[in-house]
Amino acid sequence: WTGVTSLVIDSRDPNKLYAATWQRQRTLPAYVGTGPGSAIYTTDDGGKTWTKLKEGLPKTDMGKIGLAISTINPDIVYAAIELNQRKGGVYRSENKGMSWTKMSDEVAGGTGPHYYQELFADPHRLDRIYIMSNYSKYSDDGGKTWTPINAKFKHVDDHAMAFHPADKNFLLIGSDGGIYET
């Protein structure tokens, strides 16, 4: 009932990985989106051994978790964590996941975090992160406060994002309606 939903790699060391697992069950009459199998793990040896991260993370059963790592400072890792009943929040670690601080109650919306929850760290601005959702948002303070992304000329239901390597203002956003650029 458990699989990996997010995997991020430390840009300084390809053997340093973070993985988010998600325990869920979906049948015709029911959906269970949380369980004890949902967690965040790290490895320093390319995946041969894994350590479950716990300090500062929710003690209750978690649901879908989105992960992002800063390329500016790879010691900083972000997690968007779903809990029961469309609750949860965004967490930030500044010590490679050894301890976490809850930054806000933000989770993806729409049909629920289980459908979105992808998280992206801006490679040009420290602590700017994006959470994908039906109406995606960004934070410039590591997840404390959030601003909606302008969707006036684009379809909603976002799931992917790509950054230009040199132009901090150029983004590609992939949604249910196609790919959009700004």
N, C-alpha and C positions, 0 to 999 in steps of 0.2 A: 504493500500500500504506500510505500515511500520511494520517492525518486529525487533527483537533483534538479532544481529549477534555475539556479544561478551559479555561475562559476567565474571568478575574477582572478587575474594573475598580477602579481607584483612586477612592475616594469623593470625593476632592478635585478630581479632574480626569478627566472621562470620556474624554479622549484617551489616558490612560495605561492600557494594557492589558497583561496577561500571558496567554500562551497556551501550553498544553502539547500537543505533538504526539505521536502514537503510531503507530509502524510495526508492523504485524502482518499475518499471513496465516493464514487459517483455511480448511482444506479438510476434506473428509470424513475422510481418514486422518491429517491432521496439523494442528498448531497451532504457529505461530512467533510469540511475543509480544514480541520485542525486535528492535531494529535501529537502524542509524545515523540513521534518520529521526525517532526519538524524542528530543525535546529540549524546552527551555523558551525561549520568546521573549518579548521586550517591545517595545512601541511607545510613542512619545510623540506620535504624530500621528494617532491614531484608527485605525491599521491600514494606513496608506499604505506605511510602511516598518517592517521588523522587525529586531531585533538578537537574535542567539542568545546566551543566557547560558551561561557556562562555568565561571567561577571558583568552585572548591569543589564542583562537581557531579561525579558519577561520570564517569570517562574511558571506561568500557566502554559497550557498547550498553545502552540503557535500554528499559524496557517502558512500561506504562501509568503516567501521572503524574497525581496529583490536586493541584490548587492551591487555596490559600485566601489571602486578604489580610485583615489586621487593619483593622477600621473605626475602632478606637481610635487606632492609629498605622499608617497605610497605608504607611509605609516598610518595615513588617515583612510579609514574604511567606513562606508555608510551602509545601512540596512533599512529597508522599508519592510516592516513586519506586520502581518495581519494577525489579529486575534479573533476571538469569537464575535459574532454579530456585527461584522464590518467595522470593528474597532482595531486599534493598533497604534502604530506610530513610526516615526523615523528616528533611528539611533545613529550615533556617530562614535567611532573609536579613533583615538589619536595615537594608540600604541599597538598597532598591528592586530587589533581585535582582542587584546588581553583584557580590556575593560571597555564598557560602553556607557554612553550617556544618552538618555532619551531627550531628543531635541523638540519634538512636537507630537501631536496626535494625528498627523497627516497620514492618510492612506488613500489608495486609488479609489475612485468612485464608480459611477455607472452601475453596472450589474454587480459590482463588488470587487474587492482587491484580488480575488482569485482569477479574474480575467485580465488584469493589468499587472501592476506592482513592479514594472521594470524601472530601474533606477540608473541614471547616467551621471557621471562626474565630468564637469567641463574641464578640458585639458588646458584651457587658457586662464581660468580664474579659480583660485583656491576657494573652496567652500561653496562654489556655485554647483548645485545639483538639480537634476530634472527628474520628476516622477511622471511616468506615463499613465494616462487615464483617459476617460472619455473626453474630459477637458484637462489636458496636462498642465502642470505648474512647474515653476522653478523657484529655487531658494538661493539667495546670495549670502546666507549666514549659516551654512552647514545644516539646514533643515529646521531652523527655529521658526521662520516666517516664510510664507509662500505667496507667489503672484501667478495668476493664470496666464498661460501663453495665449496670445491673441489668435483666435480662431476665425476671425471675420472672413478671411479668404481661403480657408482650408477646411477639409473634412475633419471631423473629430474621430475619436477612438484610436488613439496613438499607441504604437507598440515598439517603435524603433527610432533611433537617433544616431546621426553620424556628424562628426565635427570636421571642419576644414583644418588641415595641419598648420596653416599660417594665419588665416583670417578668423579672428575670434567672433565676428558677427555673422559668419556664414554657417548655417545649420541645415541639415536634411532631417525631416521628420517623416517616418513611415506610419501611415494610418490605414484604417480599413478602406479609405477612399483613394489610396495611392501614396506617392512620395511627393512631398512639398519641400521647397527650398525658401530660405530667407537670407 
